[in-house]
Amino acid sequence: MPKSPLLDSRIKKYAYRDIKEIYRDIPTTLEGLTREQVEPMREKYGNNGFAERENDTILHRLRRAFINPFNVILFILAIVSLVTDVLLESNFTRNATTALLIFTMILISGAIRLIQELRAKNAADQLDRLIHERVTVKRDGDLMEIPAEELVVGDLVFFSAGDRIPADIRLTRTSDLFISQAAITGESTILEKSSRTISYTEQETLTQLENLAFTATTVISGKGQGIVLVVGKDTLYGSFTKPNSDDKNSFQKGANSIAWVMLRFMAVMVPIVFVLLGITGGKWLESFAFALSVAVGLMPEMLPMVITTCLAKGSLAMSHKQTIIKDINAMQGFGSMDVLCMDKTGTLTNESILLEYYMDVLGNESSDVLDLAFLNSSYHSGVRNPIDNAILACQTMPGRETHYTDLLTQYQKTDEIPFDYARKFVSTLVTDKNGESQLIMKGDISHIVARCSHVEYRDEILPIEKDGMQSVSSVVNDMLQDGMKVIAIARKNVGH
C-alpha cells in the first residue's frame, strides 16, 4: 500500500497521543481555527483536493491529439511536398494536391480525437459538479457549512450517518460511530470507531487504528467529530493516485513503433533512390522529387485517421452504456480483452454471504447452534454485517418462520458487549421467561475457543482437552480451504 511521508509522521503519531496534546501541537482549540489561521494553514499544508492532472488540460489534449510520430512524419512530408511542388515550381506546373491531402488527414484525425475527449471531459466535469460535497466545521466557535475543498489542517469537523469523510481525521468525540473503509481497503467489514487514545502496545496497521478516520470512507451509523490532520494528496486515499505521468500503454507503443519503422525505411530508401537517379539521369532536382514521392508512397497517410475514427466509434458506443472514456487510446485495451476479471470485496463476491452449514463440534448439523447465532445477530445493536444478514435469513426457511418468531418472544435481550477488534467477537446477554440468563458469543474461532473450558455435544457437557484447537481445526480446515467464512458460537448459563 503506497504511503505519503506525512502518513507515518503525523497521522499515526497522533493516534497514540492525547487529544489535548494534539490541540496544542497543531495548534487549534475546542472552538476550531480562527479565520486568521485558515490561510496560513492552507499555505503550509495545501488544499484539500487532488490537483488536476496535467493531461486533463486543454493544451495537453491538443498536444496529445495532434503531436505523435505519425503526424510529425506526415507534417514534414507535407512541408517538403509544399516546397518542391509549389514554391520551387513554375506557375504552370504547381500542384499542391499532395500537401493539402496530407494536411487534411492530420487535421481530421486530430479533430476527431480532440472533440471526443473534450466531450468526455465535459461529462466528467458535470458528474463532479453533481457530487459536490459540503462539510460542517467549527471556526471561531461558529458552526458553518463549507465546500470540502476549503478544509484545512486543524479544522474541527462534524459528521453523521451517510456522510463521506472529507480528510484524514483524528477523532475527538464519537457516538456509536461505525465507518465503512471499503474505498481504501476493499473490505466490506464495518469498523466501529472511538476517540480513545491508543496505547503504544496496540500496534495495529494504519487502517485498523480505531481513533482515525480516512478520506473517502463512509459513515454508516452514529456521529462524530475530529481534527483534520492531513488534506488532499497527502491523505492515505490521495497516496493511491499516481502523479502526472506520460507513460504510454501498449497501443501507443505499438503505433509509435510502426511510425519509427516507416521512418527507418524512409531514411534508407529515400537517399538511395535520390543518389541512384541523380547519378544515372543527372537531373538532381527531378531525382529529389521522385525520392520524395517514394517517401510519401511508403507512408500510409490515412492510417492515423482510420485508427482515430475506430477508437472514437468505440468510445461513443461505451458512452451509450453510461461509461465515460477520458482517453480514447484506452478503447484498444477494452477491445483486446476477452475476459475482464476484477476482485474487490463486493464485486465478484457481490458482498453477499450465504449460510451453508450450522454444525456442532464434530460437524453434524445442529439447529441449536443456529438458534443461538440467530439470537445473537438479532439482538446486538452494532451495524449488521453480511454474516449477520446471512444468519437472519434463516427466518425464511420453509416451515421455520414461526419457530424464530417464538424464539424472539421467548428470549429478551438484557445487555451486550459490542464487537471490537481486540476481542473479535460480539457478546449478547439474553433472558428467558423463567428469568434464566445466558451469554451468547459469536465471532472468531480461535478467540472463542480460547475462552471455552467445555464443549456441548448431544446435550452433554464435556471438558475441552489440551489440544482442543487442533480438534476444531480438523473440522473447519476443509471449509476454510474452500473459501468459506467459519465463525464460532459459544454460550454460558449465568443464572438469574
N, C-alpha and C positions, 0 to 999 in steps of 0.2 A: 504494500500500500504506500503510495508516494506521500511524502510529508514536506511541508514547508519548514524552514528553520524555526519559525515562530511557534509551531505546534508544541514542541517539547519545551521551549524556553519560557513560554508564557501560559499556554493553556494547561498543560499537565502540572506545572508548578503551582498554579492557583487552585487546582483540585485538592492539594494537600495543605492549603493554607487557610487560616481563619478568615471569615468574611470581613471582619474589622481591618485586618491587615491589608486585604485587597482594596478596600475603600481608600486607605492611606496611600497605597502604592501607586494607584492609577493616575491621579487621585480623583475621587468623586465622593459624593455624600448620599445619605438617605433621601435627599431632596433632588438627586440627579445632578447632571452637569449644569453649570451656569451657561447662559448664552454666550458669554465671552470665551468659554473654554472650547466651544464646539469647533470653530475654525482651526485653532491650533492643533486640536486632536486630529482633525481631518488632514491637515498638512503633514502631521507626524506619521500617521498610520495608514493614510489613504482612504479612498472612497469605498463604500460598501457595494461594490459591483464588480463584475468581471469586465475588464477593459475589452472593448470591441476589437476583435481580431483584425489584423491588418488586411487580410484577404476579404473582409466584408466591405471595404471602402470602394467607392465608385472608381477611383483611379486604379486600384488593384484589379478590379474586374475588367476595366478597359485593357490593361496590360495583358491579363490572362486571356482575353477574347481575341486580341489582335497580334500579340507577340508570342510566337512559338517558332521552332526551327522550320517548319513547313512554310509558314507565312513569310519568314525572313528570307528564305531562298527564293520564293515566288516574287517577293518585292524587289530583290536585287535583279532577278531576271527581267522583271517588268521595266526597271530603270534602264538596264543595259539595252533592252529592246527599244525603249523610247529614244535613247540616244542614237542608236545605229539606224533605226528605221524611220526616224523623224528628223532629228537635229542634223544628222550627217548626210541626209539625202536631199536631192533636189526637190523642187515643188511638185514635179510630175510623178516622182517615184515614192513619195512619202506614204507610209502606211502604218497607222497607229493601232490597227486592229488587235494585234497580239498583246501589246501592252495594256490596252483597255480591257481585254478579256481577263487578263491575269489580275489587274486591279479590281475588277468586278467580283471575281471569285473570292479574293481576300475580304472585300467589304461584306459580301453576302454571308460568308461563314462566320466572320466576327460579329456581325449584327445579329444573326440568329442566336448565337451563344449569349451575347450581352443582354438581349431582350428577355430571353428565357430566365437567365439568372437574376435580372432585376425584378421580374415578376415574382420569383421565388422569395427574393429578399423582402419585397413589399408584403407578401403573405405572412412571412415570419415576423415582420415588424408589427403587423396587425394583431397576431397572436400574442406578442409580447405586451401590447397595449391592453389586451383583454385581461391578462393575468397580472396587471399592475397591483402591487402589494403595498398595503399601508400597515404600520405597526404603532402600538401605543407605548409612548415613552414618558418619563417624568424629567422635566427640565425646569430648574429654578422653582421646584416644588409644585409645578403645574403639570397635570396630565394632558397630553396632546397626541394627536394622530399625525404622523409624518410618513412620507414615502420611505420604503425600506432602504432605498439608495442613499438616504440622508443620514442613516445611522452612523455613529462614530464610536470608537473605543471609549468606554466609560459610561455610555448611556445606560440608564436603568430602564429595562424593557419589561412589559407585562404581556402575557399571552394566556389563552384559554383553549378549550377543546375546539378543534377544527383549524387552528392557526398553524402557519408554517413558521418554523424558527428562522429568523432573518439573519442571524450571525452566530458565531461560536460564543457561547454564553456560560458563565459560572452562575449556577442557580443560587439565589439567596433566600427564597421562600417558595414552598410548594404546598399544594393541597391535592392529594390523590392524583398526582401527575403521572400520566402514562404516555410514552412517546414511541412512535414507530421510526426506526432508523433505517428502513429499507432503502432509502435513497443513497445512503453511503455504504451500507454493509450488504445489501441484497437479501437480508434475512427478514422473514415476516414476523419474527418474535417481537412482541410489545414489551418495552422495558419500563419499569417503574423508576422514577427519578426522585431524588430528595436533595435537600440543601445542606445536609450534614457535611462537616469537614472530614475527609477521608484520612485515615492514619497511614503512615509510610509503610506499615506492614501489609496493607492491602494493595499489592502490586498487580493491578488489573491492566489490560490493554486500554488504550486511549478511549475507544468507543464504548467500553464497558464501565467507565467511571460514572457513577450514578449522579454526581453533582454537576455534570457538564451536559449541555445541550448543543447540538451542532446544526450548522446551516443546512437547510433543505429538509430536515427531519420534520415530522408532523405530530402535533399534539392530538392524541386520541381521546383523552378524557382528563378532567381535572384542570387546574390552572397553576400558574407560577409566575415568578419574576426573577430577573437576574441581571448581572452586569455584563455588558458586551466586552469580550476580551480581544477578539480578532474579527476583522471585517474583510470582505472582498476576496481577492485571490489568495490571501494568506490563510483563509479558513481551511479546514480539513476537506470540505467539498471543493473549494477553489483549487486545492493542490492536485485534484484529479484532472483539471483542464490543462491541455497542452499549451505551451507558449506558441507564439506565432511561428508557423512552420510552412516552408515551401516544399516539403518532401513530396515527391511525385509518386503516384500509385503505379501499379504495373501497366495500366493502359497508357498513361502518359509516357512512361519509359519506353513502351513498345512503339508508340507513334514517333517519338523522338529518335529512336534507333533507326526506323525506316528513313527518316529525313537525313540522318547522318550517313547512311548507306548511299542514298541518292547523291549526297554532296561529295562523297568519295569517288563515286562513279564519274561525276562531272569533272572533279579535279584531275582525273586521269584521262578521260575521253576527250574533253574539250581541247587541252593543249596538244594532244596527239593529232587530232583531226586538223587543228589550225596549222600546225607545223608541216604536216604531210601535204596538205593542199597548197600551202604557201610555197613549198619547195617545188612541187610538181607543176603548179599553174603559174606561179609568180605573182598572182593577184592577192596580195595580203589582206586588203580590206574585204574582198569577197570571201576569202577564206575565213576571216573572223566572223562574218555574218553567218556563214554556213555552220561554223563551230557553235555559234550561239543557238542556231536552230536545233542542233543536236542536243544542247543542254535543255532547251525548252521541251523538246520531244521526250527526253528522259524523265522529266518531272510531271507527275500526274496532277495537273492543275486543279481538277475537280475533287481530288481526294479530301482536302480539308472541309470543303462544303458538304460533301456526301456524309462524312463522319459526323460533323456537327448537326446536320439535319436529322440523322438517325438518332443521335443522343437526345436531341430536343424533342423528337417524337416520343421517345420512351419517357422522358421527363413529363410531358403532357399527359401521357397515359397514367403515370403514377399520381399526378395531381388530381385526376378524376377519381382516384382511390383514396383521396384525402391524405396524400403523402407529399411533403414538400422536399424537393431536391435542390439544395442550395448550389451545388457544383455539379454540372451535368456530366462531368467525367465519371462521377460515381455510378452513372447508369450502366457503364460497361461492367462494373463489378456485380451489379444486380443481375444483369443479363447472363453473366458467366456462371451463376450459381444454379446447381441442380437441386440442392437441399440446403436450406438455411437453418442452422441449429443455434439456439441461444439458451442459456440457462442462468437465470437469476431466480431465486426462490419466488414463486408466484407466477412464473411464465410457463415452463414445462410442467411444473407441478400444479399450476393453477391455484396455488395457495389453498388447496382443498385436501383434507385428510379424511380417509375412510376408516372406520373401526373394523378391523379384520377378526381379531381374536380377543376373548376375555377368558383368562385361564388361571388355574390355581398354580401352586409351586411346581407341580410335575407336568404342567402343560395340558391338563384336562380342562374342558370348558366348564366355567363356573359362573352362574348367574349372580351369586352373592358378590363376587368381585365387581361385576358390572353395576350392581345396586350401590355399592359403596362409592364407586367412581362417579356415578350419576349424582348422588347426594353432594359430593364434594364440588363437582362442577356447577351444580345448580345453585349452591349457597355461597360460594366465595364471591366477594364483591369486586375483585380486580377485573381488569379487562380480559374478556374471554378470548383465548387464542384458538387456532384451528383444531387443536386436540380436544379442548372443551366442547367445541361445536360438534365434533365427530361423536363424542360420548353422549351429548344431549340428543343427538339424532336417533338414539335408540328408542326414544318415545314413539317413533313412527313404526317400530317393528310390529308386524301383524299380530294382533291378539295381546299385545303388551301395553297398550295405551293406558288402560285402567290401572294396571299394576304400578306404573310410575306415577300416576296421579295420586294413588293411595299412599305411595311411598313418601311423597312430599307432604301429605297430610299427617302421616304417622310420625315423621321426624321434623322437628323445627330447629332452625339454626339458633345457637346460643352465642357463639363467638367465633373468631377466626384469627389466623396469623397469615398475612398475605405472602405471596411468593416473593422471594428475593434470591439474588444470585450467589449469596453465601450459603444458604440452606438448600436451595434448588428444589424446594417443594412447597406446596401450599397446604395448610392445616385448617380443617373446619371442625368445630365442635357442634354436634347435634344432640338433641334430647328427644326421647320418645314420649309417648303419652303417660308412661309409668314413672317418668322422671329420671330414667336411666340415661346417662350421657356417655357418648363415645367420641373419641377424637379420630378423625379420618384424615390421613395424609396421602397426598398424591404428588408424584414427581420423579426425579432422577433415581434410577435403580440403586446405584451404589450408595447414595446418601440415605435412601430409605432403609436399605438392608443394614447399613452401619448402625442404625438406631433401633434395630429389632433384636430381641433376645429369643423370641419364639415364632413359630410359623403355624398356621392353621391349615389342616388337611383333612377333608371329610369330617368336619365338626370336631376334630381332635386338635388340641393344642400341644405341639411338640417343640422341644428346645432346638435352637439352631446350633449346629456343630461348628467347630472352628473354621472349617473350610466351606462355610455357608455361601460365601460369594462365589466360590468355584461351582457349587451346585446350581446356583442361579444362572451363572454364565452358560453352563451346559444346556440349559433350557432355552435361553434367549439368543445365544450367539448366531444360530442359523437365521433367525428372523432379522437380526441386525445386519448380517451379510446380504440379505435380500433387500436391504434398503428400508426396512420398516423402522418406525419410531416406537420404542418399547418403554412404557412407564410402569412404575410400581405403585401398588396400593397397600396401605397398612392401616390398622385400626387399634385403638386401645380403649377398653372399657374403663371409665373414670368414675363410675358410681353416680350418686345423687349430687 
